[in-house]
Amino acid sequence: MRNLVILLAVVALAVPAYGDWYTTTWDGLAGDYDFHNDGNWGNSKNGTTGVGIPDRAPPSGPDDPVAGCIWWIHMESCGSAANPVIVSSDVYYWKWRMGGWGSTNNGDVKMTGGNVRSGNLWIGTNYDYTGTYRGLWTQTGGTVSASIEIGTAWGNAGGPTCDGRYIIEGGSIDTTSTMALGGESSNKIGKGLFKIMGTDPDLIQVGKYVQTPRSTLEIVLNGDGEIELINVSGDAILSGILKVDASAYTGPPITINVLTAGGNLVYKEHTDTYNHDYDTGTDEIAYADLVLDADSIFAHYSLGNDGKTLQVTIPEPATLALLTLGGLGVLIRRRK
């Protein structure tokens, strides 16, 4: 019985007290770009006391012995375009910073499976520094169930240096929280890109969608002229740029749904404002209307009859070819 009591005491000491918060930082020393390899993590500590804890990968779920604590994941500099860090199974956390935050940090992560859940996922952020910060998150599988901020400006530095990118080629986004492109702090906006590859994703469901004036929503149609719809249960606010890649589509004229909102859908005549020159003053201007980028001049976007669905119309291939080749003037003369 005495041995049992001693064993239980040792176990109790090994489990952190609920309410502590831990930080763990990617150092990649194992050299295999595996997110789940404990050997790739260092500088772990209890944020409340500053006491070091064993270096290890972040928790995988609420059944993890330390999941009762709050976890910060630091991946400000990690991977590369050629060798992204691979997330292949569950990750359970509180705050996750990937790409940016200091110096000239870049981050590249590829998610192939698992469930990334709870907390905030920040991709390509900036906080009171100068330089360029880029974060690229590519998803080919698994599910992201978190608040997603892409290219967020933090602190006094403003947003010109932020560059966050999220490309979804497969898997799902399923969250009741917000997806924000070019999020803002002190009315200073960042720069974000969200790119949808056809119907390869299984689901894109968010609670709220916010796209600020320096950000871009890019849709790449598949051969059938389709993409995975963005479902927003609440409000959708769209400024900045809409980019349409219809190069793989060769069918007749088609109108596709891009985004549908359960609440309000605002894409022009915005009341939201921001500090457009990133100074320390309060001079603010309203968000600009959503516009098509120069390469998408062939497309036309509008709202559906319900007033809550953003749609894009693609013309017939012959017209598209003329416009793509710079034949807009020829087309106008023909119609005269």
C-alpha positions in Angstrom: 0.0 0.0 0.0 2.8 2.4 0.8 4.4 1.8 -2.6 1.1 2.6 -4.2 0.8 5.9 -2.3 4.3 6.9 -3.3 3.6 6.1 -7.0 0.4 8.2 -7.0 2.3 11.1 -5.4 5.0 11.0 -8.1 2.3 11.0 -10.9 0.5 13.9 -9.3 3.7 15.9 -9.3 4.4 15.1 -13.0 1.0 16.6 -14.1 1.0 20.4 -14.2 -1.5 22.3 -12.3 -4.6 23.3 -14.2 -4.5 26.9 -15.4 -0.7 27.1 -16.1 0.3 28.0 -19.6 3.2 26.4 -21.5 5.1 27.6 -24.5 7.0 25.3 -26.8 9.2 26.5 -29.7 10.0 24.8 -33.0 13.8 24.4 -33.5 13.8 21.6 -36.1 16.9 20.0 -34.6 15.7 16.5 -35.5 15.9 17.5 -39.1 12.9 15.5 -40.4 10.3 18.4 -40.6 7.9 16.2 -38.6 5.7 18.4 -36.4 4.9 15.5 -34.0 8.6 14.5 -33.3 9.5 15.7 -29.8 13.1 16.1 -31.1 12.0 19.2 -33.1 10.9 21.2 -30.1 12.9 23.2 -27.6 12.8 26.1 -25.2 9.7 24.8 -23.5 8.6 26.4 -20.3 5.9 27.0 -17.8 4.8 30.5 -18.6 3.6 31.2 -15.1 6.8 30.3 -13.3 9.3 30.3 -16.1 10.4 26.9 -15.0 11.6 24.6 -17.9 9.6 21.5 -18.8 10.7 18.6 -20.9 11.0 19.5 -24.6 8.1 17.9 -26.5 5.6 18.4 -29.3 2.3 20.1 -28.4 -0.5 17.9 -27.1 -2.6 15.8 -29.5 -5.9 16.0 -27.5 -7.7 16.6 -24.2 -6.6 13.2 -23.0 -2.9 14.3 -23.1 -1.5 14.6 -19.5 -0.8 18.3 -20.0 -3.8 19.2 -22.1 -5.5 20.9 -19.0 -2.9 23.6 -19.4 -2.8 26.4 -21.9 -0.4 25.8 -24.8 1.4 28.4 -26.9 3.0 27.0 -30.1 5.8 29.1 -31.5 6.7 28.4 -35.1 7.7 31.9 -36.2 10.5 30.5 -38.3 10.0 26.9 -39.6 10.4 24.8 -42.7 10.7 26.2 -46.3 8.8 25.9 -49.6 10.9 22.9 -50.5 10.6 21.3 -47.0 7.5 22.4 -45.1 6.8 21.1 -41.6 4.3 18.3 -41.9 1.3 18.1 -39.6 -0.3 14.7 -40.1 -2.3 14.0 -36.9 -4.2 15.8 -34.1 -3.0 19.0 -32.5 -4.7 20.5 -29.4 -3.6 23.9 -28.3 -4.5 27.5 -27.2 -2.4 29.9 -29.4 -0.4 29.0 -32.4 1.9 31.5 -34.2 3.3 30.4 -37.6 5.6 32.6 -39.7 6.6 36.1 -38.7 6.5 37.9 -35.3 10.1 39.0 -35.4 13.3 39.6 -37.5 12.5 38.4 -41.0 10.9 35.1 -40.1 9.2 32.8 -42.6 7.1 29.8 -41.9 5.9 26.9 -44.1 3.6 24.2 -42.9 1.7 21.5 -44.8 -1.2 19.8 -43.1 -2.0 16.3 -44.5 -4.2 14.9 -41.8 -5.5 15.1 -38.2 -7.6 17.7 -36.5 -6.1 21.1 -35.6 -8.5 22.3 -33.0 -9.1 24.9 -30.3 -7.6 28.3 -29.9 -6.2 30.7 -32.5 -4.1 29.9 -35.6 -2.1 32.9 -36.7 -0.4 32.7 -40.1 2.2 35.3 -41.1 1.9 37.9 -38.3 3.8 41.0 -37.3 4.3 42.6 -33.9 6.2 45.8 -33.4 9.1 44.9 -35.8 10.4 45.9 -39.2 11.0 43.5 -42.0 9.0 41.1 -44.0 7.1 38.2 -42.4 5.6 35.4 -44.4 3.6 32.4 -43.3 2.3 29.7 -45.7 -0.2 27.1 -44.6 -1.1 24.5 -47.2 -3.8 22.0 -46.4 -4.3 18.7 -48.3 -6.1 16.7 -45.6 -7.5 16.7 -42.1 -9.7 19.3 -40.4 -9.0 22.8 -39.0 -11.4 23.7 -36.2 -10.0 27.0 -34.9 -10.1 30.7 -35.2 -7.9 31.5 -38.3 -6.1 34.8 -38.8 -4.1 35.1 -42.0 -1.6 38.0 -42.3 -2.6 39.8 -39.1 -1.1 43.1 -38.0 -0.3 43.4 -34.3 1.0 46.3 -32.2 2.5 49.5 -33.5 4.3 48.3 -36.6 1.3 48.2 -38.8 0.5 45.8 -41.6 2.7 46.4 -44.6 5.1 43.8 -43.6 2.6 41.0 -42.9 2.0 38.3 -45.5 -0.1 35.3 -44.5 -1.2 32.7 -47.0 -3.6 29.7 -46.7 -4.0 27.4 -49.6 -6.6 24.6 -49.2 -6.2 21.7 -51.6 -8.0 19.1 -49.6 -9.5 18.3 -46.1 -11.9 20.6 -44.3 -12.2 23.9 -42.4 -15.0 23.5 -39.9 -15.2 26.1 -37.2 -17.7 28.4 -35.5 -15.0 31.0 -35.1 -13.8 33.7 -37.5 -11.6 33.5 -40.5 -9.8 36.9 -41.0 -7.7 37.8 -43.9 -5.3 40.8 -43.1 -6.6 41.1 -39.6 -6.1 44.4 -37.8 -4.8 45.8 -34.6 -5.2 49.5 -33.7 -7.0 49.9 -37.1 -3.8 48.9 -39.0 -4.5 46.0 -41.4 -2.3 43.2 -42.6 -2.2 41.2 -45.8 -3.7 37.8 -46.3 -4.5 35.3 -49.1 -7.0 32.5 -49.0 -6.9 30.2 -52.0 -9.4 27.5 -52.8 -8.3 24.8 -55.3 -11.5 23.7 -57.1 -13.6 21.1 -55.2 -10.7 19.3 -53.7 -11.6 20.6 -50.2 -14.3 18.6 -48.5 -15.8 21.5 -46.5 -15.2 25.2 -45.8 -17.4 26.3 -42.9 -16.7 29.3 -40.7 -18.6 31.4 -38.2 -17.6 34.8 -39.7 -15.5 35.8 -42.7 -13.6 39.1 -42.7 -11.4 40.2 -45.7 -9.7 43.6 -45.3 -8.5 45.9 -48.1 -5.0 44.5 -48.7 -6.1 40.9 -48.9 -7.2 38.5 -51.6 -9.6 35.7 -52.0 -8.5 33.5 -54.9 -10.6 30.7 -56.4 -9.3 28.2 -58.9 -12.0 26.5 -60.9 -11.7 22.8 -61.7 -12.5 21.4 -65.2 -16.2 21.4 -64.5 -16.1 25.1 -63.5 -16.7 24.4 -59.8 -15.1 25.3 -56.4 -15.9 24.3 -52.8 -18.3 26.9 -51.4 -17.4 29.1 -48.4 -20.2 28.6 -45.9 -20.4 31.4 -43.4 -22.9 31.0 -40.6 -22.7 34.7 -39.5 -21.6 37.9 -41.3 -19.2 38.1 -44.2 -17.3 41.3 -44.9 -15.3 41.4 -48.1 -12.9 44.1 -49.2 -9.7 43.9 -51.2 -9.4 41.6 -54.2 -11.2 38.6 -55.7 -9.1 36.6 -58.1 -10.6 34.0 -60.4 -8.5 31.4 -62.2 -10.7 29.7 -64.9 -7.9 28.4 -67.0 -9.0 24.7 -66.5 -12.6 25.4 -67.4 -13.6 25.0 -71.1 -17.4 24.7 -70.9 -20.2 27.1 -71.6 -20.9 30.3 -69.7 -21.4 29.5 -66.0 -22.4 31.2 -62.8 -20.9 29.7 -59.6 -21.5 30.4 -55.9 -18.3 31.5 -54.1 -19.5 32.4 -50.6 -22.9 32.3 -48.8 -23.6 34.1 -45.5 -26.2 33.3 -42.9 -25.9 36.9 -41.6 -25.1 40.1 -43.6 -22.9 40.0 -46.7 -21.1 43.3 -47.2 -18.8 43.8 -50.2 -19.3 47.5 -51.0 -20.2 50.8 -49.2 -18.4 49.6 -46.1 -18.7 51.3 -42.8 -15.6 49.6 -41.3 -12.5 51.9 -41.4 -8.8 51.5 -41.0 -5.6 53.5 -40.7 -4.5 53.5 -44.4 -1.0 55.2 -43.9 0.0 53.2 -40.8 1.0 56.3 -38.8 0.3 56.8 -35.2 -2.6 59.1 -35.8 -6.3 58.3 -36.1 -6.8 59.3 -39.8 -9.0 56.5 -41.1 -10.8 55.7 -44.4 -13.5 53.2 -45.1 -12.8 49.8 -46.5 -12.7 49.8 -50.3 -15.2 47.8 -52.4 -14.3 44.3 -53.3 -12.8 44.3 -56.8 -11.6 41.8 -59.4 -7.9 41.7 -59.9 -6.4 42.6 -63.4 -6.1 38.9 -64.5 -9.7 38.3 -63.7 -11.2 40.9 -66.0 -13.1 38.2 -67.9 -15.2 37.4 -64.8 -18.2 39.2 -63.3 -19.3 39.0 -59.7 -22.6 39.9 -58.1 -24.9 38.9 -55.3 -27.5 36.1 -55.8 -31.2 36.8 -55.5 -31.1 36.1 -51.8 -28.6 39.0 -51.3 -26.4 36.7 -49.2 -24.5 34.7 -51.8 -21.4 36.0 -53.7 -21.5 34.7 -57.3 -19.0 34.7 -60.2 -20.1 34.5 -63.8 -17.6 33.0 -66.4 -18.2 33.8 -70.1 -18.0 31.4 -73.0 -14.5 30.1 -73.8 -14.3 32.1 -77.1 -14.9 35.3 -75.3 -12.6 34.3 -72.5 -9.8 33.6 -75.0 -10.2 37.0 -76.6 -10.0 38.7 -73.2 -7.1 36.6 -72.0 -5.1 37.4 -75.2 -5.8 41.1 -74.8 -8.5 41.1 -77.4 -10.9 43.2 -75.5 -10.8 46.0 -78.2 -11.5 43.5 -80.9 -14.5 42.2 -79.0 -15.9 45.7 -78.6 -15.5 46.5 -82.3 -17.3 43.2 -83.2 -20.3 44.1 -81.0 -20.6 47.5 -82.6 
